[in-house]
Amino acid sequence: MLFFYLEKFVNKKNGALIFLTGRANEVDKILSLAIDTDEYITKPFNARELTILARNLLSRTILIMHPEKTQ
């Protein structure tokens, strides 16, 4: 059910989506990636890894939304 709602709001032009969940089964991961989430991370997770992933996604999102910032 959650995937149904997320699919309606995911828009690559408006940002990035990191899916952080306790559900590690393959079906949930495939559904998440099918609606175009950027990352699917299961608990337990490494906080430093999550921070770096978020920073990288934010950087890419800013470059996509504001291509003039590449110079």
GROMACS elastic network, one bead per residue, 0.5 to 0.9 nm:
[ bonds ]
;  ai    aj funct       b0    kb
    1     4     6  0.52461   500
    1     5     6  0.68829   500
    1     6     6  0.89137   500
    2     5     6  0.53801   500
    2     6     6  0.61972   500
    2     7     6  0.86025   500
    3     7     6  0.59226   500
    3     8     6  0.87382   500
    3    28     6  0.86858   500
    3    31     6  0.70396   500
    3    32     6  0.69047   500
    3    35     6  0.77086   500
    4     7     6  0.54033   500
    4     8     6  0.69175   500
    5     8     6  0.54392   500
    5     9     6  0.68699   500
    6     9     6  0.52327   500
    6    10     6  0.60086   500
    6    32     6  0.88302   500
    6    35     6  0.77219   500
    7    10     6  0.54872   500
    7    11     6  0.85563   500
    7    32     6  0.88199   500
    7    34     6  0.89787   500
    7    35     6  0.55085   500
    7    36     6  0.82246   500
    8    11     6  0.82409   500
    8    35     6  0.89926   500
   10    13     6  0.89544   500
   10    14     6  0.81871   500
   10    15     6  0.82497   500
   10    16     6  0.81070   500
   10    17     6  0.75345   500
   10    35     6  0.73393   500
   10    36     6  0.73537   500
   10    37     6  0.75139   500
   11    14     6  0.56076   500
   11    15     6  0.68646   500
   11    16     6  0.79900   500
   11    36     6  0.84914   500
   12    15     6  0.56173   500
   12    16     6  0.63778   500
   12    17     6  0.86205   500
   12    36     6  0.79729   500
   12    37     6  0.87201   500
   12    61     6  0.83566   500
   13    16     6  0.84312   500
   13    61     6  0.79562   500
   13    64     6  0.74990   500
   13    65     6  0.68210   500
   14    61     6  0.79185   500
   14    65     6  0.75618   500
   15    57     6  0.85507   500
   15    58     6  0.78047   500
   15    61     6  0.57952   500
   15    62     6  0.82934   500
   15    65     6  0.84027   500
   16    37     6  0.72108   500
   16    38     6  0.63039   500
   16    39     6  0.88752   500
   16    54     6  0.88141   500
   16    57     6  0.64723   500
   16    58     6  0.72473   500
   16    60     6  0.88879   500
   16    61     6  0.66806   500
   17    36     6  0.83586   500
   17    37     6  0.52178   500
   17    38     6  0.54616   500
   17    39     6  0.68845   500
   17    40     6  0.88671   500
   17    57     6  0.85317   500
   18    37     6  0.64085   500
   18    38     6  0.57581   500
   18    40     6  0.61004   500
   18    41     6  0.74018   500
   18    53     6  0.85950   500
   18    54     6  0.76669   500
   18    57     6  0.88282   500
   19    32     6  0.75310   500
   19    37     6  0.69959   500
   19    38     6  0.78257   500
   19    39     6  0.59439   500
   19    41     6  0.60011   500
   19    42     6  0.81674   500
   20    23     6  0.88219   500
   20    39     6  0.82142   500
   20    40     6  0.61891   500
   20    42     6  0.57993   500
   20    43     6  0.73280   500
   20    45     6  0.87258   500
   21    24     6  0.75184   500
   21    40     6  0.77587   500
   21    41     6  0.63806   500
   21    43     6  0.60819   500
   21    44     6  0.89587   500
   22    41     6  0.84721   500
   22    42     6  0.53291   500
   22    44     6  0.76520   500
   23    26     6  0.89085   500
   23    28     6  0.71196   500
   23    29     6  0.83784   500
   23    42     6  0.64676   500
   23    43     6  0.78008   500
   24    27     6  0.86807   500
   24    28     6  0.72629   500
   24    29     6  0.72078   500
   24    41     6  0.84560   500
   24    42     6  0.58550   500
   24    43     6  0.79767   500
   25    28     6  0.57716   500
   25    29     6  0.66233   500
   25    30     6  0.89597   500
   26    29     6  0.51307   500
   26    30     6  0.61197   500
   26    31     6  0.85857   500
   27    30     6  0.51776   500
   27    31     6  0.61121   500
   27    32     6  0.85167   500
   28    31     6  0.51211   500
   28    32     6  0.60537   500
   28    33     6  0.86152   500
   29    32     6  0.50911   500
   29    33     6  0.62125   500
   29    34     6  0.84933   500
   29    40     6  0.65252   500
   29    41     6  0.88814   500
   30    33     6  0.51680   500
   30    34     6  0.59470   500
   30    35     6  0.87796   500
   31    35     6  0.65092   500
   31    36     6  0.88953   500
   32    35     6  0.55322   500
   32    36     6  0.68070   500
   32    37     6  0.59327   500
   32    38     6  0.88655   500
   32    39     6  0.86028   500
   32    40     6  0.71293   500
   33    36     6  0.50017   500
   33    37     6  0.52522   500
   33    38     6  0.73014   500
   33    39     6  0.77415   500
   33    40     6  0.74908   500
   34    37     6  0.74904   500
   36    39     6  0.89339   500
   37    40     6  0.72938   500
   38    57     6  0.79376   500
   39    53     6  0.81811   500
   41    44     6  0.86579   500
   41    45     6  0.70268   500
   41    50     6  0.82671   500
   42    45     6  0.62809   500
   43    46     6  0.86138   500
   45    48     6  0.88553   500
   45    49     6  0.77270   500
   45    50     6  0.74480   500
   46    49     6  0.52591   500
   46    50     6  0.63423   500
   46    51     6  0.87353   500
   47    50     6  0.50967   500
   47    51     6  0.61415   500
   47    52     6  0.86945   500
   48    51     6  0.50252   500
   48    52     6  0.62284   500
   48    53     6  0.85915   500
   49    52     6  0.52272   500
   49    53     6  0.61502   500
   49    54     6  0.85741   500
   50    53     6  0.50818   500
   50    54     6  0.60492   500
   50    55     6  0.85162   500
   51    54     6  0.51672   500
   51    55     6  0.61156   500
   51    56     6  0.86095   500
   52    55     6  0.50562   500
   52    56     6  0.60934   500
   52    57     6  0.85441   500
   53    56     6  0.51740   500
   53    57     6  0.61174   500
   53    58     6  0.85087   500
   54    57     6  0.51530   500
   54    58     6  0.60289   500
   54    59     6  0.85589   500
   55    58     6  0.51180   500
   55    59     6  0.61805   500
   55    60     6  0.87194   500
   56    59     6  0.51147   500
   56    60     6  0.62723   500
   56    61     6  0.85724   500
   57    60     6  0.51446   500
   57    61     6  0.60138   500
   57    62     6  0.85527   500
   58    61     6  0.50345   500
   58    62     6  0.61159   500
   58    63     6  0.86122   500
   59    62     6  0.52421   500
   59    63     6  0.63202   500
   59    64     6  0.87419   500
   60    63     6  0.51061   500
   60    64     6  0.62056   500
   60    65     6  0.86486   500
   61    64     6  0.50905   500
   61    65     6  0.60952   500
   61    66     6  0.83122   500
   62    65     6  0.51513   500
   62    66     6  0.56773   500
   62    67     6  0.77758   500
   62    69     6  0.80464   500
   63    66     6  0.50899   500
   63    67     6  0.50561   500
   63    68     6  0.77933   500
   63    69     6  0.64429   500
   63    70     6  0.65547   500
   64    67     6  0.57152   500
   65    68     6  0.89813   500
   66    69     6  0.58167   500
   66    70     6  0.80402   500
   67    70     6  0.57642   500
   67    71     6  0.84638   500
   68    71     6  0.64654   500
